[in-house]
Amino acid sequence: MQYLFLEYPKCSTCQKARRWLEEHHIDFTARHIVENNPTANEIKSWQLQGNLELKRFINTSGLLYKSMNLKAKLPLLSEDEQRKLLATNGMLVKRPILVGKNFVLTGFREPEWQKYLLEQ
């Protein structure tokens, strides 16, 4: 199975996740999250596929999130509006994202990735 790996190559967490995938010989297709940012429909699909809350896709530690004062603004928006906003700029999206056949992982937490990729 080939996985979709969304990354921002300059992000140290993404670099760590990529190294982990390569060290474990896991086949993936890399996608630059800023040059080819996720669409609102993709985010919705991944949210449903991974059974995840939308907040798992929001990069709350990013400079753009802070400069746009999204902590105050996002609660006022519907989920559809939030997904559309996330789709405007890949820097608003939590990274890395790994999309598998039956799961979606946001961020890199090695035990979680090991569970889904190595212990199946």
FIKOLZA-1660 file (N, C-alpha, C; in steps of 0.1 Angstrom, whole numbers, plus 5000, padded with zeros to 4 digits):
% residues 120
   i   px   py   pz ch aa at
   1 5009 4988 5000  A  M  N
   1 5000 5000 5000  A  M CA
   1 5009 5012 5000  A  M  C
   2 5005 5022 4992  A  Q  N
   2 5013 5034 4992  A  Q CA
   2 5004 5045 4999  A  Q  C
   3 5011 5053 5007  A  Y  N
   3 5005 5063 5015  A  Y CA
   3 5007 5077 5009  A  Y  C
   4 4998 5086 5012  A  L  N
   4 5000 5100 5009  A  L CA
   4 5006 5107 5021  A  L  C
   5 5017 5114 5019  A  F  N
   5 5024 5120 5030  A  F CA
   5 5025 5135 5027  A  F  C
   6 5017 5143 5034  A  L  N
   6 5017 5158 5032  A  L CA
   6 5027 5164 5041  A  L  C
   7 5036 5172 5036  A  E  N
   7 5047 5177 5044  A  E CA
   7 5050 5192 5040  A  E  C
   8 5056 5199 5049  A  Y  N
   8 5063 5211 5046  A  Y CA
   8 5078 5208 5048  A  Y  C
   9 5086 5207 5037  A  P  N
   9 5099 5201 5038  A  P CA
   9 5109 5209 5048  A  P  C
  10 5106 5221 5051  A  K  N
  10 5114 5229 5060  A  K CA
  10 5111 5226 5075  A  K  C
  11 5099 5219 5077  A  C  N
  11 5094 5217 5091  A  C CA
  11 5102 5205 5097  A  C  C
  12 5108 5207 5108  A  S  N
  12 5116 5197 5115  A  S CA
  12 5108 5184 5118  A  S  C
  13 5095 5186 5122  A  T  N
  13 5087 5175 5125  A  T CA
  13 5084 5167 5113  A  T  C
  14 5082 5173 5102  A  C  N
  14 5079 5166 5089  A  C CA
  14 5092 5159 5085  A  C  C
  15 5104 5165 5087  A  Q  N
  15 5116 5158 5083  A  Q CA
  15 5118 5146 5092  A  Q  C
  16 5115 5147 5105  A  K  N
  16 5116 5135 5113  A  K CA
  16 5106 5124 5109  A  K  C
  17 5094 5128 5105  A  A  N
  17 5084 5118 5101  A  A CA
  17 5088 5111 5088  A  A  C
  18 5094 5119 5079  A  R  N
  18 5099 5114 5066  A  R CA
  18 5110 5104 5068  A  R  C
  19 5119 5108 5077  A  R  N
  19 5130 5098 5080  A  R CA
  19 5125 5085 5086  A  R  C
  20 5115 5086 5095  A  W  N
  20 5109 5075 5101  A  W CA
  20 5103 5066 5090  A  W  C
  21 5095 5072 5081  A  L  N
  21 5089 5064 5070  A  L CA
  21 5100 5057 5062  A  L  C
  22 5110 5064 5059  A  E  N
  22 5121 5058 5050  A  E CA
  22 5129 5047 5058  A  E  C
  23 5131 5049 5071  A  E  N
  23 5138 5039 5079  A  E CA
  23 5130 5026 5080  A  E  C
  24 5117 5028 5079  A  H  N
  24 5108 5016 5081  A  H CA
  24 5104 5011 5067  A  H  C
  25 5110 5016 5056  A  H  N
  25 5107 5012 5043  A  H CA
  25 5092 5012 5039  A  H  C
  26 5086 5023 5043  A  I  N
  26 5072 5025 5040  A  I CA
  26 5071 5033 5027  A  I  C
  27 5064 5028 5018  A  D  N
  27 5062 5034 5005  A  D CA
  27 5052 5046 5006  A  D  C
  28 5056 5058 5001  A  F  N
  28 5047 5069 5002  A  F CA
  28 5049 5079 4991  A  F  C
  29 5039 5086 4988  A  T  N
  29 5040 5097 4978  A  T CA
  29 5040 5110 4986  A  T  C
  30 5050 5118 4984  A  A  N
  30 5051 5131 4992  A  A CA
  30 5044 5142 4984  A  A  C
  31 5038 5151 4992  A  R  N
  31 5031 5162 4986  A  R CA
  31 5034 5174 4995  A  R  C
  32 5039 5185 4989  A  H  N
  32 5043 5198 4995  A  H CA
  32 5030 5204 4999  A  H  C
  33 5028 5206 5012  A  I  N
  33 5015 5211 5017  A  I CA
  33 5012 5226 5014  A  I  C
  34 5023 5233 5010  A  V  N
  34 5021 5247 5007  A  V CA
  34 5019 5249 4992  A  V  C
  35 5028 5242 4984  A  E  N
  35 5027 5243 4970  A  E CA
  35 5014 5236 4964  A  E  C
  36 5010 5226 4971  A  N  N
  36 4998 5219 4967  A  N CA
  36 4989 5216 4979  A  N  C
  37 4984 5227 4984  A  N  N
  37 4976 5226 4997  A  N CA
  37 4963 5218 4996  A  N  C
  38 4959 5212 5007  A  P  N
  38 4947 5204 5006  A  P CA
  38 4935 5213 5003  A  P  C
  39 4926 5207 4996  A  T  N
  39 4913 5214 4993  A  T CA
  39 4903 5212 5005  A  T  C
  40 4893 5220 5005  A  A  N
  40 4883 5218 5016  A  A CA
  40 4876 5204 5015  A  A  C
  41 4874 5199 5003  A  N  N
  41 4868 5186 5001  A  N CA
  41 4878 5175 5006  A  N  C
  42 4891 5177 5003  A  E  N
  42 4901 5167 5008  A  E CA
  42 4901 5167 5023  A  E  C
  43 4901 5178 5030  A  I  N
  43 4901 5179 5044  A  I CA
  43 4888 5172 5050  A  I  C
  44 4877 5175 5044  A  K  N
  44 4864 5169 5048  A  K CA
  44 4865 5153 5047  A  K  C
  45 4870 5149 5035  A  S  N
  45 4871 5135 5033  A  S CA
  45 4881 5128 5043  A  S  C
  46 4892 5134 5046  A  W  N
  46 4902 5129 5055  A  W CA
  46 4896 5129 5069  A  W  C
  47 4889 5139 5072  A  Q  N
  47 4883 5141 5086  A  Q CA
  47 4873 5129 5088  A  Q  C
  48 4865 5126 5078  A  L  N
  48 4856 5114 5079  A  L CA
  48 4863 5101 5079  A  L  C
  49 4873 5100 5070  A  Q  N
  49 4880 5087 5069  A  Q CA
  49 4887 5084 5081  A  Q  C
  50 4893 5094 5088  A  G  N
  50 4901 5092 5100  A  G CA
  50 4892 5093 5113  A  G  C
  51 4879 5096 5111  A  N  N
  51 4870 5098 5122  A  N CA
  51 4877 5109 5132  A  N  C
  52 4881 5120 5126  A  L  N
  52 4888 5130 5134  A  L CA
  52 4880 5143 5135  A  L  C
  53 4882 5150 5146  A  E  N
  53 4876 5163 5147  A  E CA
  53 4884 5172 5138  A  E  C
  54 4877 5183 5133  A  L  N
  54 4884 5192 5124  A  L CA
  54 4895 5199 5131  A  L  C
  55 4895 5201 5144  A  K  N
  55 4906 5208 5150  A  K CA
  55 4919 5201 5149  A  K  C
  56 4919 5187 5146  A  R  N
  56 4931 5180 5144  A  R CA
  56 4939 5184 5132  A  R  C
  57 4932 5191 5123  A  F  N
  57 4938 5196 5110  A  F CA
  57 4943 5210 5111  A  F  C
  58 4941 5217 5122  A  I  N
  58 4944 5231 5123  A  I CA
  58 4958 5233 5129  A  I  C
  59 4967 5240 5123  A  N  N
  59 4980 5243 5128  A  N CA
  59 4980 5254 5138  A  N  C
  60 4977 5251 5150  A  T  N
  60 4975 5262 5160  A  T CA
  60 4988 5268 5165  A  T  C
  61 4999 5262 5161  A  S  N
  61 5012 5267 5166  A  S CA
  61 5019 5276 5155  A  S  C
  62 5012 5277 5143  A  G  N
  62 5018 5284 5132  A  G CA
  62 5017 5299 5133  A  G  C
  63 5026 5306 5127  A  L  N
  63 5027 5321 5127  A  L CA
  63 5014 5326 5120  A  L  C
  64 5010 5320 5110  A  L  N
  64 4999 5325 5102  A  L CA
  64 4986 5324 5111  A  L  C
  65 4984 5313 5118  A  Y  N
  65 4973 5311 5127  A  Y CA
  65 4972 5323 5137  A  Y  C
  66 4984 5326 5142  A  K  N
  66 4985 5336 5153  A  K CA
  66 4983 5350 5147  A  K  C
  67 4989 5353 5135  A  S  N
  67 4988 5366 5130  A  S CA
  67 4973 5369 5125  A  S  C
  68 4966 5358 5121  A  M  N
  68 4952 5360 5117  A  M CA
  68 4942 5360 5128  A  M  C
  69 4947 5358 5140  A  N  N
  69 4939 5357 5152  A  N CA
  69 4928 5347 5151  A  N  C
  70 4932 5335 5146  A  L  N
  70 4922 5325 5143  A  L CA
  70 4917 5318 5156  A  L  C
  71 4924 5319 5167  A  K  N
  71 4919 5314 5180  A  K CA
  71 4906 5320 5183  A  K  C
  72 4904 5333 5180  A  A  N
  72 4892 5340 5183  A  A CA
  72 4881 5338 5171  A  A  C
  73 4886 5337 5159  A  K  N
  73 4878 5337 5148  A  K CA
  73 4872 5323 5144  A  K  C
  74 4880 5313 5146  A  L  N
  74 4875 5299 5141  A  L CA
  74 4862 5295 5148  A  L  C
  75 4861 5297 5161  A  P  N
  75 4848 5293 5168  A  P CA
  75 4836 5299 5162  A  P  C
  76 4837 5310 5155  A  L  N
  76 4826 5317 5150  A  L CA
  76 4822 5312 5136  A  L  C
  77 4830 5303 5130  A  L  N
  77 4828 5298 5117  A  L CA
  77 4822 5284 5117  A  L  C
  78 4814 5281 5107  A  S  N
  78 4809 5267 5106  A  S CA
  78 4821 5258 5102  A  S  C
  79 4819 5245 5103  A  E  N
  79 4830 5236 5099  A  E CA
  79 4833 5237 5084  A  E  C
  80 4823 5239 5076  A  D  N
  80 4825 5241 5061  A  D CA
  80 4834 5254 5059  A  D  C
  81 4831 5265 5066  A  E  N
  81 4838 5277 5065  A  E CA
  81 4853 5275 5070  A  E  C
  82 4854 5268 5081  A  Q  N
  82 4868 5265 5086  A  Q CA
  82 4876 5257 5076  A  Q  C
  83 4870 5247 5069  A  R  N
  83 4877 5239 5059  A  R CA
  83 4881 5247 5047  A  R  C
  84 4872 5256 5043  A  K  N
  84 4875 5265 5032  A  K CA
  84 4886 5274 5036  A  K  C
  85 4887 5279 5048  A  L  N
  85 4898 5288 5052  A  L CA
  85 4911 5280 5052  A  L  C
  86 4911 5268 5058  A  L  N
  86 4923 5259 5058  A  L CA
  86 4928 5257 5044  A  L  C
  87 4919 5256 5034  A  A  N
  87 4922 5253 5020  A  A CA
  87 4929 5265 5013  A  A  C
  88 4928 5277 5019  A  T  N
  88 4934 5288 5013  A  T CA
  88 4949 5289 5015  A  T  C
  89 4955 5282 5025  A  N  N
  89 4969 5282 5027  A  N CA
  89 4974 5270 5035  A  N  C
  90 4983 5262 5029  A  G  N
  90 4988 5250 5035  A  G CA
  90 4994 5252 5049  A  G  C
  91 4999 5265 5051  A  M  N
  91 5005 5268 5064  A  M CA
  91 4995 5268 5076  A  M  C
  92 4982 5268 5073  A  L  N
  92 4972 5268 5083  A  L CA
  92 4969 5253 5087  A  L  C
  93 4974 5244 5079  A  V  N
  93 4970 5230 5081  A  V CA
  93 4981 5223 5090  A  V  C
  94 4977 5215 5099  A  K  N
  94 4986 5207 5108  A  K CA
  94 4994 5198 5099  A  K  C
  95 5006 5196 5102  A  R  N
  95 5015 5188 5094  A  R CA
  95 5025 5180 5103  A  R  C
  96 5030 5169 5098  A  P  N
  96 5026 5162 5085  A  P CA
  96 5012 5155 5087  A  P  C
  97 5007 5151 5075  A  I  N
  97 4995 5143 5074  A  I CA
  97 4999 5131 5067  A  I  C
  98 4994 5119 5072  A  L  N
  98 4996 5107 5065  A  L CA
  98 4983 5101 5062  A  L  C
  99 4980 5098 5050  A  V  N
  99 4967 5093 5046  A  V CA
  99 4969 5078 5041  A  V  C
 100 4962 5069 5048  A  G  N
 100 4962 5055 5045  A  G CA
 100 4949 5051 5040  A  G  C
 101 4947 5038 5037  A  K  N
 101 4934 5033 5032  A  K CA
 101 4923 5035 5042  A  K  C
 102 4926 5032 5055  A  N  N
 102 4915 5032 5065  A  N CA
 102 4918 5042 5076  A  N  C
 103 4928 5051 5075  A  F  N
 103 4932 5060 5086  A  F CA
 103 4938 5072 5080  A  F  C
 104 4938 5083 5089  A  V  N
 104 4945 5095 5086  A  V CA
 104 4952 5099 5099  A  V  C
 105 4965 5102 5098  A  L  N
 105 4972 5107 5110  A  L CA
 105 4977 5121 5108  A  L  C
 106 4975 5129 5118  A  T  N
 106 4979 5143 5117  A  T CA
 106 4990 5145 5128  A  T  C
 107 5000 5153 5124  A  G  N
 107 5012 5154 5133  A  G CA
 107 5020 5141 5133  A  G  C
 108 5031 5142 5140  A  F  N
 108 5039 5130 5140  A  F CA
 108 5041 5126 5155  A  F  C
 109 5034 5115 5159  A  R  N
 109 5036 5109 5172  A  R CA
 109 5040 5095 5169  A  R  C
 110 5053 5092 5171  A  E  N
 110 5058 5079 5166  A  E CA
 110 5050 5067 5171  A  E  C
 111 5046 5066 5184  A  P  N
 111 5038 5054 5188  A  P CA
 111 5025 5052 5180  A  P  C
 112 5019 5063 5176  A  E  N
 112 5006 5062 5168  A  E CA
 112 5010 5058 5154  A  E  C
 113 5020 5063 5148  A  W  N
 113 5024 5059 5135  A  W CA
 113 5028 5044 5135  A  W  C
 114 5035 5040 5145  A  Q  N
 114 5039 5026 5146  A  Q CA
 114 5027 5017 5147  A  Q  C
 115 5017 5021 5155  A  K  N
 115 5005 5013 5156  A  K CA
 115 4998 5011 5142  A  K  C
 116 4997 5021 5135  A  Y  N
 116 4990 5021 5122  A  Y CA
 116 4998 5015 5111  A  Y  C
 117 5011 5016 5111  A  L  N
 117 5019 5012 5100  A  L CA
 117 5027 4999 5102  A  L  C
 118 5030 4996 5114  A  L  N
 118 5039 4985 5116  A  L CA
 118 5032 4973 5123  A  L  C
 119 5021 4976 5131  A  E  N
 119 5015 4966 5139  A  E CA
 119 5002 4960 5133  A  E  C
 120 5000 4963 5120  A  Q  N
 120 4987 4958 5114  A  Q CA
 120 4989 4944 5109  A  Q  C
% end
